Amino acid sequence: MRQCLALLTLLVSLPLWAAQLQLELGGAVRSLDSAALLKHPQAREIDIEQDVAYKRAMHYRAVPLAALLEGVTAGDHLQAVALDGFAAEMPAGPLLQAGPARAWLAVEDPDKPWPPLADGKPSAGPFYLVWTHAQASGIRPEQWPFQITTLRRLASVEQRFPALLPDPKLAADDPVRQGFSLFQQNCLACHRLNGAGDAQFGPDLNVPHNPTEYFRPEFLRMYIRDPQGLRRWPQAKMPGFGVDVLSDQELEALLAYLKHMAGRRG
C-alpha cells in the first residue's frame, strides 16, 4: 500500500507534458527536457516576423541554439532529425553565430500550445529551429526544421555519402558543383539520391530514375517552383521553391547536378 502511495505521489509530481530533445554531439548522449528548457537561464521571448512553417509572424519562448551545442565548433556539421523523417543537414557555423542571423531553439509550452500547422495537423513543436533576422545571412527554408527530436554532430555529407558526389574531374567552377551544394541545402532533408542520405521522407531522386529523365525541362522547373501548380493532390508535402529561395541561376545549377547524376548510378 505504501509503495502504491509513493508511486502515485511520484506520478503526480511529474510534469503532465514533457518532450525530450536528444543531443548526440560526441561523447555521452544528452537528453534535454522541454520543461527545463523553458526555464533555461538564457531562454527569452522572441518574435519572428516571417515564420517559415506558419507563414506569418510568430512569438516563441526560445533558447539560443549555440547555448546547447556544447563542444561544437564552426567547422562541424550538424543534422536535425524530425518526427516525420525530415533530416536537415546544416554546417554548424551559422548555428553558432550571434548575428546578424541568429539560430534559436523554440520550445513549445504546454500551457501556451502553438497552433496547428494546418487543419488536422499537429503544431511545429515541441522543438523548432527558428531564426531572427534570417534574411541578413541568407538562411534558407530547409534550415528551419520543426518537430525536432534529435540534434547530432556528424561527418560532412561528402564524407558520409560519396555516392552523392559529382565527377571529381569537373572544373572547380562547373555549375554542377554549385548544384551539389544547393542539393544539400534544399533537397537532402527530404530526399535520398543513389540510396545515399538519411532522410526517410521523399523518394530517391536517382534510383530507379532521375526526374530529368521523365520530366520535360520546362515542367520540371515548374514542378520545383510550384509542385501543386503542376499536379495537385491532398497528401502532397513538397514545398515550392520560389525565386526568393532559389534564384533562376541556382535552379539551373541544381538541374545540372541532377542531370549529371543521372549518369552516375554507381
C-alpha positions in Angstrom: 0.0 0.0 0.0 2.8 2.4 1.0 4.6 1.6 -2.3 1.5 2.4 -4.3 1.0 5.7 -2.5 4.7 6.5 -3.1 4.4 5.7 -6.8 1.2 7.8 -7.1 2.9 10.7 -5.4 5.8 10.5 -7.8 3.5 10.4 -10.8 1.5 13.4 -9.6 4.7 15.3 -9.1 5.9 14.7 -12.7 5.0 17.3 -15.4 1.9 16.3 -17.4 3.7 17.0 -20.6 7.4 16.9 -21.2 9.1 16.3 -24.5 12.7 15.1 -24.8 15.3 16.5 -27.2 18.3 14.2 -27.8 21.7 15.7 -28.3 24.3 13.5 -29.9 27.3 15.8 -30.2 30.1 13.4 -29.4 30.8 11.7 -26.2 27.8 11.0 -24.0 24.3 11.4 -25.4 22.3 14.1 -23.6 18.6 14.4 -23.3 17.0 17.8 -22.6 13.6 18.1 -21.1 11.2 20.7 -22.6 10.1 21.9 -19.1 13.7 22.5 -18.1 14.5 24.3 -21.4 11.6 26.7 -20.9 13.3 27.7 -17.6 16.8 27.8 -19.2 18.9 30.7 -17.9 19.2 32.1 -21.5 15.6 31.4 -22.5 13.7 34.5 -23.6 10.7 35.6 -25.6 11.4 36.3 -29.3 9.4 37.5 -32.2 9.7 36.1 -35.7 8.5 38.4 -38.4 8.0 35.8 -41.2 7.9 32.3 -39.8 8.7 29.7 -42.4 6.4 26.9 -41.0 3.5 29.1 -40.2 4.0 31.7 -42.9 3.2 34.6 -40.6 4.5 36.4 -37.6 5.0 34.2 -34.6 6.0 34.6 -30.9 8.1 31.9 -29.1 9.9 31.2 -25.9 13.3 30.1 -27.1 16.9 29.3 -26.2 19.9 30.4 -28.3 20.9 27.2 -30.0 24.6 27.9 -29.5 24.0 27.7 -25.7 23.0 24.0 -26.2 25.8 23.0 -28.6 28.5 22.2 -26.1 31.8 21.3 -27.8 30.6 22.1 -31.3 32.8 24.2 -33.4 32.1 26.3 -36.6 33.8 23.7 -38.8 31.5 20.9 -37.6 28.4 19.5 -39.4 25.1 19.0 -37.7 21.9 17.2 -38.5 18.4 17.9 -37.2 16.1 14.9 -37.3 12.3 15.4 -37.1 9.5 13.1 -36.2 8.5 12.5 -39.8 12.0 11.5 -41.0 13.0 15.0 -42.3 16.7 15.3 -41.7 18.1 18.8 -42.2 21.9 18.9 -42.9 23.5 22.1 -41.6 27.0 23.4 -41.2 27.5 24.4 -37.6 29.0 27.8 -38.3 25.7 29.8 -38.8 24.1 28.0 -35.9 26.8 29.3 -33.5 26.9 32.9 -34.6 25.3 35.6 -32.5 24.4 37.7 -35.6 23.2 39.1 -37.9 21.0 36.0 -38.3 20.7 34.0 -35.0 19.5 30.4 -34.5 17.1 29.7 -31.7 15.5 26.5 -30.4 11.9 27.4 -29.9 10.3 25.3 -27.1 6.5 24.7 -27.0 4.9 25.5 -23.7 2.1 23.1 -22.9 0.2 25.9 -21.1 0.5 28.0 -24.3 0.4 25.5 -27.2 1.3 26.6 -30.7 -1.4 26.5 -33.4 -1.6 23.5 -35.8 0.4 23.8 -39.0 -2.8 23.2 -40.9 -6.3 21.7 -40.4 -5.9 18.2 -38.9 -2.1 18.7 -38.5 -0.1 19.0 -35.3 1.9 22.0 -34.3 5.5 22.7 -35.2 6.5 21.6 -31.7 7.7 20.6 -29.3 11.1 21.9 -30.7 11.5 24.1 -33.7 14.7 25.7 -35.0 13.9 29.3 -35.8 16.0 32.3 -36.9 15.9 36.0 -36.1 17.0 38.3 -38.9 17.2 35.2 -41.2 17.4 37.2 -44.4 20.6 39.0 -43.2 22.5 35.8 -43.6 20.6 34.1 -46.5 19.1 31.4 -44.3 17.1 29.0 -46.4 13.7 27.4 -45.5 15.2 24.0 -45.1 17.3 25.4 -42.3 14.0 25.8 -40.2 13.3 22.2 -39.2 10.4 21.7 -36.9 9.1 18.8 -34.7 12.8 18.1 -34.0 13.6 15.0 -31.9 17.4 14.8 -32.3 20.4 17.1 -33.0 23.5 15.3 -33.9 27.1 16.1 -34.9 28.2 14.1 -37.9 30.9 13.9 -40.6 30.2 16.1 -43.6 27.8 14.9 -46.3 30.7 14.4 -48.7 32.4 12.0 -46.3 29.3 10.1 -45.3 27.7 9.8 -48.7 30.3 9.5 -51.5 27.5 8.3 -53.8 26.2 11.9 -53.9 29.5 13.3 -55.3 29.7 14.6 -58.8 32.6 13.6 -61.1 35.8 14.8 -59.4 37.2 15.7 -62.8 34.7 18.6 -63.1 36.2 22.1 -63.1 36.0 23.9 -59.7 33.6 26.5 -61.2 31.4 24.0 -63.0 27.7 24.7 -62.3 27.2 21.1 -61.3 29.4 21.7 -58.2 27.2 24.6 -57.2 24.2 22.4 -57.9 25.6 19.8 -55.5 25.8 22.4 -52.8 22.2 23.5 -53.4 21.0 19.9 -53.4 22.4 19.5 -49.9 20.8 22.7 -48.7 17.4 22.3 -50.3 16.7 18.6 -51.2 18.7 16.3 -49.0 16.5 17.0 -46.0 13.7 15.0 -47.7 15.3 13.0 -50.5 18.0 10.5 -51.0 20.0 10.1 -54.2 21.7 6.8 -55.3 20.4 5.4 -52.0 22.6 7.9 -50.1 21.2 10.1 -47.4 19.5 9.9 -44.0 16.0 11.3 -45.0 13.0 9.0 -44.9 10.5 11.5 -46.2 10.6 11.7 -50.0 11.6 9.4 -52.9 15.1 8.8 -54.1 15.9 11.2 -56.9 18.1 9.0 -59.0 17.0 5.4 -58.4 15.4 3.9 -60.3 15.1 7.0 -62.4 16.1 10.7 -62.3 13.4 13.4 -62.7 15.4 14.9 -65.5 14.7 11.7 -67.4 10.9 11.7 -67.1 10.1 15.4 -66.9 10.4 17.8 -69.8 12.7 20.6 -68.6 10.0 23.3 -68.5 7.7 21.1 -66.5 10.5 20.1 -64.1 11.2 23.8 -63.5 7.5 24.4 -62.9 7.3 21.4 -60.5 10.2 22.7 -58.4 8.8 26.2 -58.3 5.2 25.2 -57.5 4.5 21.4 -57.1 0.8 21.8 -56.6 0.6 24.0 -59.7 1.7 21.1 -61.9 -0.2 18.3 -60.3 -2.4 18.6 -57.2 -3.2 16.0 -54.6 -4.3 16.4 -51.0 -1.3 14.4 -49.5 1.4 16.4 -51.3 4.0 17.7 -48.9 6.7 19.1 -51.1 7.0 22.9 -50.8 7.6 25.2 -53.7 11.0 26.9 -54.1 10.3 30.5 -55.3 12.9 32.8 -56.7 13.4 34.3 -53.2 14.7 30.9 -52.1 16.2 29.5 -55.3 17.2 32.0 -58.0 16.8 31.1 -61.7 20.6 30.7 -61.9 20.6 28.5 -58.8 17.7 26.4 -60.2 19.6 25.8 -63.4 22.7 24.7 -61.4 20.5 22.3 -59.3 19.1 20.8 -62.5 22.6 20.5 -64.0 23.6 18.5 -60.9 20.5 16.2 -61.2 21.1 15.6 -64.9 24.8 14.9 -64.3 23.9 12.4 -61.5 21.6 10.5 -63.9 24.8 9.2 -65.4 26.3 8.3 -62.0 24.2 5.5 -60.6 27.2 3.5 -59.3 
